[in-house]
Amino acid sequence: MFLRLFVCSQVYEDLKWRCKVVRESISSQRKMASEDVIPPEGMEADRLVAFQRTKSGFVEMDAKAKQEFINWQRIMRLDAVRINADWVQLSSSQANISKGVANQLATEVGLRDNILEPSLQHHAARLVSILEVYALYDPEIGYCQGMSDLLSPFVAHLDEDYQAFWCFASFMHAARHNFRMDEEGIKQQLQTVSRIVKHSDPQLYKHFEKIGAVDCNFIYRMVVVLMRRELSYEQTVSFWETLWADRTAVRLDKVKISCRRGRGKAPPTNDLHLYVIAAAMRQKRRVIMDNCVCMEEVLEECNGMSGNLNIWVLLDDARTLIASFHHKVSADLSI
């Protein structure tokens, strides 16, 4: 266990150092030579060999890759400082961070917004630092809006950046299709929600057909950031832990989950979040059917759900939907 933590820490520090090299190369507005880059003091011999072998590739980043990284930096910095204080519940050590420590880290990652209070400024700077590392770790995805929302709870909960990074990287292994440029992952999930509504609430589905909203694009944000902006910090953590437990149960393939309502048992599914979103829409069905005559008005109703949802009620409703309609939805999607 301790060895694994040590390895994770060292790998993260290597990635962080490579990120620093790229950042300095960009800020210097010149192509740095390999010999200009000095490895960290005290680097172990085996890591020093690896560093010497890889540093040139990062220093000599081609113009297109460098511009992509600059664009990612710009967006992630904006997203980081816009994090709503109500979405973050910091640990005691982070809540009491000094202004000097916050300013130092913010300066290192290029954040110049001093309006934030020290704890939030430090949180934003940690977000940028870890997201920059992730952009190099997974250059196919890099950075997209919404990823800071997914990272923020890990940073708030964990004081060590390397722990937050690896938790986030593991989380992104399942969520990265939400951020692909072709949006195929998102489209499939929106289609799944549409089919859930079709089978569980035909009247609501017909209304969506009537107003041209059957593609369910109005829940795009909910799907991308897994309802992060609709739920409180505490509810988000509980919800995500439930999703992880369900996905683990899918792998075990031997678990049936009892529903509080009715006598059915819901099978675990990788799509639990989609059934929760469908359940949230069904709570608003009467308002949507009576008052919404276009997709934009449905979107407005969905945005109004923020802070007004009970995740435990939604999970109960979602389990009931799964027990009753999961087989029909799966069969419909397989056609």
N, C-alpha and C positions, 0 to 999 in steps of 0.2 A: 504493500500500500504506500509506504513512505517513498519507495523507489519510484513508483509510478508518478507520485506527486512531484518528485524531484525532476524526473524526465520531462513532465508536462511543463514545469516551470522553466527549465532550461531551453526547451524548444520554443516556448513563447518569447523568452528573452532574445533568442536568435532572430525570430521573426520581427520583434520590436526593433532590434538593431538595424536590420535590413530596411525597415520602414524609415528609420531615422536617416539612413544614408540617402534614400530616395528623396525624402523631404528636404534635406540639405542641398541635394543636387538641383532640385527644382527651385529652391529659394535663391541659390547662387546665380541662377540664370546662365549657367555655363555647364559644359560637359566635363565633369570632374574626372580626373585620371584615377586609375585604380590605386596608385601609390599615395594619392591624397587622402584615402580613407584609412583611418587608423583604428584597429580593433580595440574593444574595451580593455581597460587595464585589468590584468589578472586573468584573462581568458585562458581556460585550460588548454593543454597542448592539442588534444584531439579536436576540440571545438575550433581552435585557431586554424588548424589545417582545413577544416570544413569552411571556415570563414574565408580564408585565402582562395579557396577553390570557387566560391560562389559570389564573392563581392563584385567582381567585374560585371557579371550579368545584371546586377541591380543598379550599379553605377551607370552602365551604358544602356539604360532603358531607351528604347527607340522613341521617336517623337510622338507617334500615335499613342503608345502605352503611357507615356508621360502626360500627354494631354488628357487622357482618360482619367488618370490618377488625380490630376488637378481638378477636373470636373467633379469627381467623387468627393474630394476634399471640400470643395465649395458647398456642395449640397449637404454633406454630413455635418458641417459646421453650422449651417443655418438650421438644420433639423435639431441639432443638439441644444442650441440655445433657446429653441421654441418649446422644449419639453415643459409641459404643464406641471407646476409644483404639486397639484392635486393628484397627479398620476404617480408620484414618487414618494415612497416611504423609506427614508434613509436609515441605515444603522446608526447607533449612537455615536460611533467614532466618526462617521462621515458627516453627521449633522453638526458636529462641533469642530469641523475643520477650520483652521485659521485662514485669514485672508491672504497672508503671505504664501502659504502652501498652495492655495487655490490659484493665485495669480501666477505662480511659478509654472504650474502644470499647464495653465491656460496659455501662457506665452509659448511654451514648448510646442504646443500643437496648433498654434496660430489663431487662437481665440482672442479677440480683442474687445469683447463685450463685457464691460465692467459694471453693467447695470444689475446683473444678477447678484444675489447674496452669495457669500463664499461657498456655502454647502452646495448650492445649485450650480455655481460656476465650476466647482471641482467635479461635480457629477457630469456636467456637460463636457468638460475637458477629458474625463475618463472615457466617455462615450466615443469621442473623436479618436483618441489614442487607440482604443481597441478596434474601432471600425476601420481605421487605416491599416492596422495589422491584418484584419480579415480581408480587406480588399486585395492585399498581396497574397494572402493564403489561398483565396478563391477568386482569381482574376476573371474567371468566366462570368461571375456574378458581380464582383466588385462591390459597389454600393448603390442601393436604390432607396428611394424614399419609403419609409415604413420600417426599415431595418433597425433604426434607432429606437423605435417603439418596442421592438422585440428584445433588444439588448438591455434596455433601461432597467427592468426588474432584476436581472442578474447583477448588474452593477450596483444597484441599490442594496441588494441582499448580501453581496460578497465584497469584502474589503480588498481582496487580492485580484489584481487585473488578470493574471493568468488563469485563475479559476473561472472568472466571469467569461473570459474568452473561450475556454474549452467547453463550458456549458452552452454558450451561444453557438459555437461551431457545431456541436452535437445537435442542438435544436434546429439549426439551419439545414442540417442534413435532410431533415424531413420537410422543412419549409422553403427550401431554396427554389423550388419550382414556382413559388409565388412571385419570384423576382426575375424570372427569365424574360428576355426581350420579346420572345414570340408569344408570351402570355398564355401558352397552351395549358399550363397547370391551372391558372385562374379560370380560364374558360370552362374546363372540365368540371371544376368545383361549382361554378355558377350554374352549369347545366344540371348538376346533381341536385342543387337546392331547388331548381325549377321543377325537377321531376318529383321531389319530395312534396312540394306544394300541390302538384298536379294530382297525386294519388291521395294525399291526406286532406285536401281542401279544394275540391273541383270548382266551387263557386269563386274562390279567391283567384284560382288559376285562370278562370274564364275572364275575370276582371282584368288581370294582367294582360291577357291576349287582347282585350278590347282597347286598352290604353297603350299598347305597344311596349310592355315592360316584361314580357315573358322571359327575356334573357337574364333578368335579375341583376342587371348592372348596378342597380341602386344599393346593393350590399357589397360592392367591390371592396370597400375599405374594411368592412367587417371580416371578410375572408382573408385579405392580405395580412392584416396584423392580428388575426385571431381574436377579434373583439377587444383589443387592448384599449381602445378609446371609448368603448361603450361601458366598460366595467371599471370599478374601483381597483386600486392596487391589490387589496386583499382578495377581492373576487377574481381578479386576473390570475393571481398565483394559484388559487384553489382550482380554477377552471383548467389552467394549463397542466397542473399535476394530474387532474382527472383524465385529460387527453392522453398524457404519457402512460398512465395506468391502463387505459383502454388499448392503446397500441401495443403495450407489452402483452396484454391478454390475447390480442389477435395473434401474436407470435406463438403464444403457448397453445392457442386453439382448443382450450378445454374449459373455458369459462362462460357461464351464462349469468347475466346480471338481472336481478329481480326488479320489477317495476313497482313503484308504490301504488300506482293507479292500475287497476285491472289485474288479471292473473297471469299475464304474459311474462316471458323472460326475454330480455333484449340481448342479442349476441353482441360481443364487443366489436367495434368497428373503427377503422382509421378515419371515418367520416363523421365522428361524433360532433365535431364543431359545426358541421353543416346542418345537422339535425337541430342543434341548439339555435342556430341562426334562423332556421325555418320556424322553430317554435316561437322565437321572438317576433317574427313577422305575423304569425297567427294570433299573437296577443293583440296586435294592432289591426287585425283583419277588418273589424267593423268600421274603424276610422278610415282605413284605406279604401274600402269599398264605397263608403258614403261620400267621401270628400276628395279623393285623389283622382284627377282626370288625366294625368300625364305622369311620365316616369319621374320628372323633376319633383313633383309633389310627393311621390312615394319616397324619394331620396330624402326630402326634408323631414318626413315623418321618421325615417330610419335614423337620421342624424339626431333627432330629438330623443332617441332612446338613451343617449349617453347619461349615465348616472341614475337612470330610472329602471334598471333591470335587477331582478333577483336571480342570480346564477343557479341557485339550488332549485328553484321552481322550474327554470328553463331546462335544467338537466333532467328533472323528473319528466317533464313534457317530452323532451327529446328521447328518453328511454321508451316512453309509450309509443312514440312515432316509429322508432326502430323496431320494436316488437311487432307492430301492426303492418308496417309498410316497407321494411328494409328489403325483403325478398322481391317485392314488386318493383321497387326503385332499381335494384340491381339488375333484374331481368330487363327492364325498360332500357337501361343504359347499355346493356350488352348487345342490343339489336343493331 
